Amino acid sequence: KYWEHERTPYGGVMQAFSSLHCQTTQSLPSRARVKLAEALSEADVMRSLVVLEGIVPDLVSAVAAIGGHDLSKMERPKEVPSVEENRARIGAAFQRLFSLFRAEVGMPLALFLDDLQWADEGSIALMEGLLLCSTPILIIGAFRDNE
């Protein structure tokens, strides 16, 4: 859900994923946890988690813990990316995380975002990128055209 007076970048996305970390840590079957842990050994997956750490920290911590990883020991980018580059990194990281869940865990992915008329530019760019990615995902958005 996005709010009129709260323009937190990716705020609706953060809220949408706030409960997924509980599902990730508590309800995954053991076979899915093993497959996810194996996939987390790939360096590009861990780099994706580092990118998302500031947006969905609980989910990232839960996923990293499944693989036995400590994100505090991961190297962070030294340069400050441009706004466009940062959006591209975030979009690619979400796509990587979604494809990981879809391929390794077999979780169908659906994302519902409410009050999109208040969404920030980064969230809109993220949704556009997710709609174009190869991982099947259902995105449901609601907005009011009179606000």
Accessible surface in RSA format (square Angstrom, percent):
REM  Atomic radii and reference values for relative SASA: ProtOr
REM  Chains: A
REM  Algorithm: Lee & Richards
REM  Probe-radius: 1.40
REM  Slices: 20
REM RES _ NUM      All-atoms   Total-Side   Main-Chain    Non-polar    All polar
REM                ABS   REL    ABS   REL    ABS   REL    ABS   REL    ABS   REL
RES LYS A   1    60.76  29.6  50.01  30.7  10.75  25.6  37.01  33.3  23.75  25.3
RES TYR A   2     7.86   3.7   5.78   3.3   2.08   5.4   7.57   5.7   0.29   0.4
RES TRP A   3   126.39  50.7 124.73  60.4   1.67   3.9 112.63  60.1  13.76  22.3
RES GLU A   4    82.34  47.3  73.12  55.3   9.22  21.9  12.61  24.4  69.73  56.9
RES HIS A   5   167.07  91.3 132.35  92.0  34.73  88.8  98.55 101.6  68.52  79.7
RES GLU A   6    96.75  55.5  86.94  65.8   9.80  23.3  30.79  59.6  65.95  53.8
RES ARG A   7   132.39  55.6 109.30  55.7  23.09  55.0  61.68  84.3  70.71  42.9
RES THR A   8    52.32  37.2  44.52  45.1   7.80  18.6  32.20  43.3  20.12  30.4
RES PRO A   9    85.93  62.6  82.74  75.4   3.19  11.6  82.74  68.3   3.19  19.8
RES TYR A  10    16.17   7.6  16.17   9.2   0.00   0.0  13.73  10.3   2.44   3.0
RES GLY A  11    14.90  18.4   0.00   N/A  14.90  18.4   9.93  27.3   4.97  11.1
RES GLY A  12     0.19   0.2   0.00   N/A   0.19   0.2   0.00   0.0   0.19   0.4
RES VAL A  13     0.24   0.2   0.24   0.2   0.00   0.0   0.24   0.2   0.00   0.0
RES MET A  14    56.05  29.0  50.96  33.7   5.09  12.1  28.30  24.1  27.75  36.8
RES GLN A  15    89.64  50.1  77.71  56.8  11.93  28.4  35.48  75.5  54.16  41.1
RES ALA A  16    37.22  34.2   4.79   7.4  32.42  73.8  16.95  23.9  20.26  53.7
RES PHE A  17    14.83   7.4  13.18   8.2   1.65   4.3  13.35   8.1   1.49   4.3
RES SER A  18    61.90  52.3  51.40  68.6  10.49  24.2  39.04  83.1  22.86  32.0
RES SER A  19    62.75  53.0  59.81  79.8   2.95   6.8  41.09  87.5  21.66  30.4
RES LEU A  20    24.54  13.7  24.05  17.2   0.49   1.2  24.54  17.2   0.00   0.0
RES HIS A  21    43.74  23.9  43.74  30.4   0.00   0.0  26.00  26.8  17.74  20.6
RES CYS A  22    51.99  39.3  51.10  57.0   0.90   2.1  15.80  40.0  36.20  39.0
RES GLN A  23    90.94  50.9  86.92  63.5   4.02   9.6  31.00  66.0  59.94  45.5
RES THR A  24     0.32   0.2   0.00   0.0   0.32   0.8   0.32   0.4   0.00   0.0
RES THR A  25    53.43  38.0  38.36  38.9  15.07  35.9  31.48  42.3  21.95  33.2
RES GLN A  26   146.67  82.0 110.33  80.6  36.34  86.5  40.38  86.0 106.28  80.6
RES SER A  27    79.63  67.3  52.44  70.0  27.19  62.6  48.24 102.7  31.40  44.0
RES LEU A  28    20.15  11.2   7.98   5.7  12.17  30.6   8.09   5.7  12.06  32.4
RES PRO A  29    88.31  64.4  75.90  69.2  12.40  45.1  88.31  72.9   0.00   0.0
RES SER A  30    87.93  74.3  79.37 105.9   8.56  19.7  46.06  98.1  41.87  58.7
RES ARG A  31   183.09  76.9 177.00  90.2   6.10  14.5  68.95  94.2 114.14  69.2
RES ALA A  32    10.01   9.2   7.67  11.8   2.34   5.3   9.18  12.9   0.83   2.2
RES ARG A  33    80.37  33.7  79.60  40.6   0.77   1.8  23.78  32.5  56.59  34.3
RES VAL A  34    85.98  56.6  82.87  75.0   3.11   7.5  85.85  74.6   0.13   0.3
RES LYS A  35    72.92  35.6  72.04  44.2   0.88   2.1  35.56  32.0  37.36  39.8
RES LEU A  36     0.00   0.0   0.00   0.0   0.00   0.0   0.00   0.0   0.00   0.0
RES ALA A  37    32.32  29.7  25.86  39.9   6.46  14.7  26.21  36.9   6.10  16.2
RES GLU A  38   113.87  65.4 101.87  77.1  12.00  28.6  48.24  93.3  65.63  53.6
RES ALA A  39     7.74   7.1   2.93   4.5   4.81  10.9   7.35  10.4   0.39   1.0
RES LEU A  40     0.00   0.0   0.00   0.0   0.00   0.0   0.00   0.0   0.00   0.0
RES SER A  41    84.33  71.3  56.91  75.9  27.43  63.2  38.98  83.0  45.35  63.5
RES GLU A  42    79.88  45.9  73.24  55.4   6.64  15.8  34.97  67.6  44.91  36.7
RES ALA A  43    61.71  56.7  49.71  76.7  12.00  27.3  55.30  77.9   6.41  17.0
RES ASP A  44    59.03  41.3  56.06  55.8   2.97   7.0  28.77  67.7  30.26  30.2
RES VAL A  45     2.31   1.5   2.26   2.0   0.05   0.1   2.26   2.0   0.05   0.1
RES MET A  46     7.99   4.1   7.99   5.3   0.00   0.0   7.99   6.8   0.00   0.0
RES ARG A  47   140.15  58.8 138.56  70.6   1.59   3.8  65.02  88.9  75.12  45.5
RES SER A  48    15.11  12.8  12.18  16.3   2.92   6.7   3.92   8.3  11.19  15.7
RES LEU A  49     0.82   0.5   0.82   0.6   0.00   0.0   0.82   0.6   0.00   0.0
RES VAL A  50    16.38  10.8   8.37   7.6   8.01  19.3   8.37   7.3   8.01  21.7
RES VAL A  51    44.31  29.2  25.09  22.7  19.21  46.3  32.15  27.9  12.15  33.0
RES LEU A  52     0.00   0.0   0.00   0.0   0.00   0.0   0.00   0.0   0.00   0.0
RES GLU A  53    51.34  29.5  49.56  37.5   1.78   4.2  20.61  39.9  30.73  25.1
RES GLY A  54    68.53  84.5   0.00   N/A  68.53  84.5  40.55 111.3  27.98  62.7
RES ILE A  55    15.91   9.1  15.08  11.2   0.83   2.0  15.27  11.0   0.64   1.7
RES VAL A  56     6.11   4.0   1.83   1.7   4.27  10.3   6.11   5.3   0.00   0.0
RES PRO A  57    67.09  48.9  66.33  60.5   0.75   2.7  66.93  55.3   0.15   1.0
RES ASP A  58    80.14  56.1  76.28  75.9   3.86   9.1   9.62  22.6  70.52  70.3
RES LEU A  59     1.34   0.7   0.24   0.2   1.10   2.8   0.24   0.2   1.10   3.0
RES VAL A  60     0.07   0.0   0.00   0.0   0.07   0.2   0.07   0.1   0.00   0.0
RES SER A  61    66.87  56.5  59.49  79.4   7.38  17.0  35.29  75.2  31.58  44.2
RES ALA A  62     7.98   7.3   2.68   4.1   5.30  12.1   7.50  10.6   0.48   1.3
RES VAL A  63     0.04   0.0   0.04   0.0   0.00   0.0   0.04   0.0   0.00   0.0
RES ALA A  64     2.47   2.3   2.47   3.8   0.00   0.0   2.47   3.5   0.00   0.0
RES ALA A  65    67.79  62.3  46.95  72.5  20.84  47.4  51.77  72.9  16.02  42.4
RES ILE A  66    22.86  13.0   2.88   2.1  19.98  48.2   5.88   4.2  16.98  46.1
RES GLY A  67    20.56  25.4   0.00   N/A  20.56  25.4   1.73   4.8  18.82  42.2
RES GLY A  68    69.65  85.9   0.00   N/A  69.65  85.9  36.19  99.3  33.46  74.9
RES HIS A  69    62.36  34.1  46.68  32.4  15.69  40.1  32.08  33.1  30.28  35.2
RES ASP A  70    72.04  50.5  58.34  58.1  13.70  32.4  27.76  65.3  44.27  44.2
RES LEU A  71    12.51   7.0   8.69   6.2   3.82   9.6   8.69   6.1   3.82  10.3
RES SER A  72    90.58  76.5  57.21  76.4  33.36  76.9  49.21 104.8  41.37  58.0
RES LYS A  73   172.25  84.0 136.57  83.8  35.68  85.0  90.52  81.5  81.73  87.1
RES MET A  74    53.61  27.8  45.13  29.9   8.48  20.2  21.49  18.3  32.12  42.6
RES GLU A  75   136.72  78.5 112.58  85.2  24.14  57.5  50.42  97.5  86.30  70.5
RES ARG A  76    91.03  38.2  82.62  42.1   8.40  20.0  56.81  77.6  34.22  20.7
RES PRO A  77    72.53  52.9  43.02  39.2  29.51 107.3  54.28  44.8  18.25 113.4
RES LYS A  78   172.14  84.0 137.00  84.1  35.14  83.7 120.23 108.2  51.91  55.3
RES GLU A  79    99.96  57.4  88.04  66.6  11.92  28.4  61.80 119.5  38.16  31.2
RES VAL A  80   142.20  93.6 115.06 104.2  27.14  65.4 115.96 100.8  26.24  71.2
RES PRO A  81    32.42  23.6  18.86  17.2  13.56  49.3  20.98  17.3  11.43  71.1
RES SER A  82    60.14  50.8  44.49  59.4  15.65  36.1  48.18 102.6  11.96  16.8
RES VAL A  83    92.23  60.7  85.54  77.4   6.69  16.1  89.22  77.5   3.01   8.2
RES GLU A  84   125.92  72.3 118.95  90.0   6.97  16.6  64.91 125.5  61.02  49.8
RES GLU A  85    77.49  44.5  71.01  53.7   6.48  15.4  30.62  59.2  46.86  38.3
RES ASN A  86    59.16  40.8  59.16  57.2   0.00   0.0   4.53  10.9  54.63  52.8
RES ARG A  87    71.99  30.2  64.40  32.8   7.59  18.1  16.17  22.1  55.82  33.8
RES ALA A  88    65.73  60.4  49.04  75.7  16.70  38.0  60.88  85.7   4.85  12.9
RES ARG A  89    61.18  25.7  54.27  27.7   6.91  16.5  30.92  42.3  30.26  18.3
RES ILE A  90     8.98   5.1   8.98   6.7   0.00   0.0   8.98   6.5   0.00   0.0
RES GLY A  91     8.87  10.9   0.00   N/A   8.87  10.9   8.76  24.0   0.10   0.2
RES ALA A  92    61.77  56.8  51.96  80.2   9.81  22.3  55.31  77.9   6.47  17.1
RES ALA A  93     2.84   2.6   1.30   2.0   1.53   3.5   2.40   3.4   0.44   1.2
RES PHE A  94     0.23   0.1   0.23   0.1   0.00   0.0   0.23   0.1   0.00   0.0
RES GLN A  95    53.48  29.9  52.55  38.4   0.93   2.2   9.77  20.8  43.70  33.1
RES ARG A  96    63.19  26.5  60.21  30.7   2.98   7.1  30.16  41.2  33.03  20.0
RES LEU A  97     3.63   2.0   1.94   1.4   1.70   4.3   3.63   2.6   0.00   0.0
RES PHE A  98     4.41   2.2   4.41   2.7   0.00   0.0   4.41   2.7   0.00   0.0
RES SER A  99    32.50  27.5  30.71  41.0   1.79   4.1  26.59  56.6   5.92   8.3
RES LEU A 100     3.60   2.0   2.25   1.6   1.34   3.4   3.60   2.5   0.00   0.0
RES PHE A 101     2.24   1.1   2.24   1.4   0.00   0.0   2.24   1.4   0.00   0.0
RES ARG A 102    93.13  39.1  85.67  43.7   7.46  17.8  17.39  23.8  75.73  45.9
RES ALA A 103    72.47  66.6  42.84  66.1  29.62  67.4  53.36  75.1  19.11  50.6
RES GLU A 104    50.56  29.0  47.53  36.0   3.02   7.2   0.95   1.8  49.61  40.5
RES VAL A 105    23.34  15.4   1.98   1.8  21.36  51.5   3.13   2.7  20.21  54.8
RES GLY A 106    46.26  57.0   0.00   N/A  46.26  57.0  25.57  70.2  20.69  46.3
RES MET A 107    38.63  20.0  36.95  24.5   1.68   4.0  38.41  32.7   0.23   0.3
RES PRO A 108   110.19  80.3  95.53  87.1  14.66  53.3  97.26  80.3  12.93  80.4
RES LEU A 109    21.82  12.2  12.37   8.9   9.45  23.8  13.29   9.3   8.53  23.0
RES ALA A 110    75.68  69.6  41.27  63.7  34.41  78.3  41.75  58.8  33.93  89.9
RES LEU A 111     7.13   4.0   6.48   4.6   0.64   1.6   7.12   5.0   0.01   0.0
RES PHE A 112   110.88  55.5  96.11  59.5  14.78  38.5  96.11  58.3  14.78  42.3
RES LEU A 113     0.00   0.0   0.00   0.0   0.00   0.0   0.00   0.0   0.00   0.0
RES ASP A 114    42.14  29.5  41.82  41.6   0.32   0.8   5.52  13.0  36.62  36.5
RES ASP A 115     7.54   5.3   7.53   7.5   0.01   0.0   0.09   0.2   7.45   7.4
RES LEU A 116    34.30  19.1  27.43  19.6   6.88  17.3  27.62  19.4   6.68  18.0
RES GLN A 117    40.31  22.5   7.85   5.7  32.46  77.3  18.63  39.7  21.67  16.4
RES TRP A 118    37.32  15.0  35.73  17.3   1.59   3.7  28.41  15.1   8.91  14.5
RES ALA A 119    15.30  14.1   0.00   0.0  15.30  34.8   0.00   0.0  15.30  40.5
RES ASP A 120    22.70  15.9  16.67  16.6   6.03  14.3  20.41  48.0   2.29   2.3
RES GLU A 121   128.41  73.7 119.16  90.1   9.25  22.0  48.80  94.4  79.61  65.0
RES GLY A 122     4.75   5.9   0.00   N/A   4.75   5.9   2.83   7.8   1.92   4.3
RES SER A 123     0.00   0.0   0.00   0.0   0.00   0.0   0.00   0.0   0.00   0.0
RES ILE A 124    68.15  38.8  68.00  50.7   0.15   0.4  68.02  49.0   0.13   0.4
RES ALA A 125    37.23  34.2  27.69  42.7   9.54  21.7  28.92  40.7   8.31  22.0
RES LEU A 126     6.54   3.6   2.24   1.6   4.29  10.8   5.99   4.2   0.54   1.5
RES MET A 127    13.51   7.0  13.51   8.9   0.00   0.0   8.96   7.6   4.56   6.0
RES GLU A 128    98.56  56.6  96.46  73.0   2.10   5.0  35.54  68.8  63.02  51.5
RES GLY A 129    22.13  27.3   0.00   N/A  22.13  27.3  20.88  57.3   1.25   2.8
RES LEU A 130     1.47   0.8   0.22   0.2   1.25   3.1   0.22   0.2   1.25   3.4
RES LEU A 131   115.63  64.4  87.38  62.5  28.25  71.0  89.12  62.6  26.52  71.4
RES LEU A 132   156.43  87.1 124.69  89.2  31.74  79.8 128.49  90.2  27.94  75.2
RES CYS A 133    25.66  19.4   3.21   3.6  22.45  52.8  11.46  29.0  14.20  15.3
RES SER A 134   117.57  99.3  79.73 106.4  37.84  87.2  57.77 123.0  59.80  83.8
RES THR A 135    14.25  10.1   8.01   8.1   6.24  14.9   4.43   6.0   9.82  14.8
RES PRO A 136    86.05  62.7  72.88  66.4  13.17  47.9  84.08  69.4   1.97  12.2
RES ILE A 137    30.51  17.4   4.34   3.2  26.17  63.1   7.43   5.3  23.08  62.6
RES LEU A 138   104.35  58.1 100.30  71.8   4.05  10.2 102.87  72.2   1.47   4.0
RES ILE A 139    32.71  18.6   9.01   6.7  23.69  57.1   9.01   6.5  23.69  64.3
RES ILE A 140    79.69  45.3  76.91  57.3   2.78   6.7  79.69  57.4   0.00   0.0
RES GLY A 141    38.45  47.4   0.00   N/A  38.45  47.4   5.12  14.1  33.33  74.6
RES ALA A 142    35.73  32.9  31.00  47.8   4.74  10.8  35.73  50.3   0.00   0.0
RES PHE A 143   132.97  66.5 107.10  66.3  25.87  67.3 108.25  65.6  24.72  70.8
RES ARG A 144   118.71  49.8 113.49  57.9   5.22  12.4  37.60  51.4  81.11  49.2
RES ASP A 145   131.70  92.3  95.08  94.6  36.62  86.6  31.61  74.4 100.09  99.8
RES ASN A 146   126.67  87.4  89.46  86.5  37.21  89.6  41.07  98.8  85.60  82.7
RES GLU A 147    94.61  54.3  44.57  33.7  50.04 119.1  47.80  92.5  46.81  38.2
END  Absolute sums over single chains surface
CHAIN  1 A     8242.4       6550.5       1692.0       4726.5       3516.0
END  Absolute sums over all chains
TOTAL          8242.4       6550.5       1692.0       4726.5       3516.0
